[in-house]
Amino acid sequence: MRLQLMTWMEVEAHLNGNRGIIIPIGSTEQHGPNGLFGTDAICPEVIADRAAETLGCIVGPTISIGMAQHHLAFPGSIALRPSTLMAVVRDSVLSLARNGFERFYFLNGHGGNIATVSAAFSEIYAEKSLAVGPNQPHVRCKLANWFAFPAVKEISKELYGDRDGSHATASEISVTQYAYPEHIKKVDMDPAPPRPRPFYDAEDYRLIHPDGRIGADSFLATPEAGARLVEASAAGVVEDYRSFMAEA
């Protein structure tokens, strides 16, 4: 169930028996010659929807802009400062907590978000702990990466070996091709060179990764592989979310 497609009365009724929500979070950034800008948001969104079919839970609006400053030398990329993203996460959680949501499962598609979102959770807990009075909602947050479930890693390894890379991966582009087959990009490209060294800012990133990829042979992506990855990740989300909801 998408929150955007529900009425407030439906949400209120849902909260009588289920106080959890999945919030997809990603980024809007370049993903190489054949990757969509929305890749990091599309992947968790599609997987969250699939998992919610089994869980019967609400899927919140996708936070589609994240920590992506190192991609800003590529036209179209959008980034939030760490403090801004922390405020977005905090205000989203506290807005929903005000009316009864208690468990917030953030399904992430962008590695650059991990540290900032984790810090935002600490800010939320601190705010609740420091508030005057005992009647604070029992808020608990969790961050999970759609690509980190063991079954997903196994499929990626089987299909791509060490050619999946770490940005604009064949795995994530496969998921977007499955989700949006009408937007598959056919682009000729060479195998990606190995990563020569770390990058330090946006201009440095583009200097050492001129087409945007990091060690990724993105041309190996297929919608068929995307279907497998979505199913594997959604199954991981279902198990992980149920454990999260069952915590005391």
Rosetta blueprint (number, residue, H / E / L):
1 M L
2 R E
3 L H
4 Q H
5 L H
6 M L
7 T L
8 W H
9 M H
10 E H
11 V H
12 E H
13 A H
14 H H
15 L L
16 N L
17 G L
18 N L
19 R L
20 G E
21 I E
22 I E
23 I E
24 P E
25 I E
26 G L
27 S L
28 T E
29 E L
30 Q L
31 H E
32 G L
33 P L
34 N L
35 G E
36 L L
37 F L
38 G L
39 T H
40 D H
41 A H
42 I H
43 C H
44 P H
45 E H
46 V H
47 I H
48 A H
49 D H
50 R H
51 A H
52 A H
53 E H
54 T H
55 L H
56 G L
57 C L
58 I E
59 V E
60 G L
61 P L
62 T L
63 I E
64 S L
65 I L
66 G L
67 M L
68 A L
69 Q H
70 H H
71 H H
72 L L
73 A L
74 F L
75 P L
76 G L
77 S L
78 I E
79 A L
80 L L
81 R L
82 P H
83 S H
84 T H
85 L H
86 M H
87 A H
88 V H
89 V H
90 R H
91 D H
92 S H
93 V H
94 L H
95 S H
96 L H
97 A H
98 R L
99 N L
100 G L
101 F L
102 E L
103 R E
104 F E
105 Y E
106 F E
107 L E
108 N E
109 G L
110 H L
111 G H
112 G H
113 N H
114 I H
115 A H
116 T H
117 V H
118 S H
119 A H
120 A H
121 F H
122 S H
123 E H
124 I H
125 Y H
126 A H
127 E H
128 K H
129 S H
130 L H
131 A L
132 V L
133 G L
134 P L
135 N L
136 Q L
137 P L
138 H L
139 V L
140 R E
141 C E
142 K E
143 L E
144 A E
145 N E
146 W H
147 F H
148 A H
149 F L
150 P H
151 A H
152 V H
153 K H
154 E H
155 I H
156 S H
157 K H
158 E H
159 L H
160 Y H
161 G H
162 D H
163 R H
164 D L
165 G L
166 S L
167 H E
168 A L
169 T L
170 A H
171 S H
172 E H
173 I H
174 S H
175 V H
176 T H
177 Q H
178 Y H
179 A H
180 Y L
181 P H
182 E H
183 H H
184 I L
185 K L
186 K L
187 V L
188 D L
189 M L
190 D L
191 P L
192 A L
193 P L
194 P L
195 R L
196 P L
197 R L
198 P L
199 F L
200 Y L
201 D L
202 A H
203 E H
204 D H
205 Y H
206 R H
207 L H
208 I H
209 H L
210 P L
211 D L
212 G L
213 R L
214 I E
215 G L
216 A L
217 D L
218 S H
219 F H
220 L H
221 A L
222 T L
223 P H
224 E H
225 A H
226 G H
227 A H
228 R H
229 L H
230 V H
231 E H
232 A H
233 S H
234 A H
235 A H
236 G H
237 V H
238 V H
239 E H
240 D H
241 Y H
242 R H
243 S H
244 F H
245 M H
246 A H
247 E L
248 A L
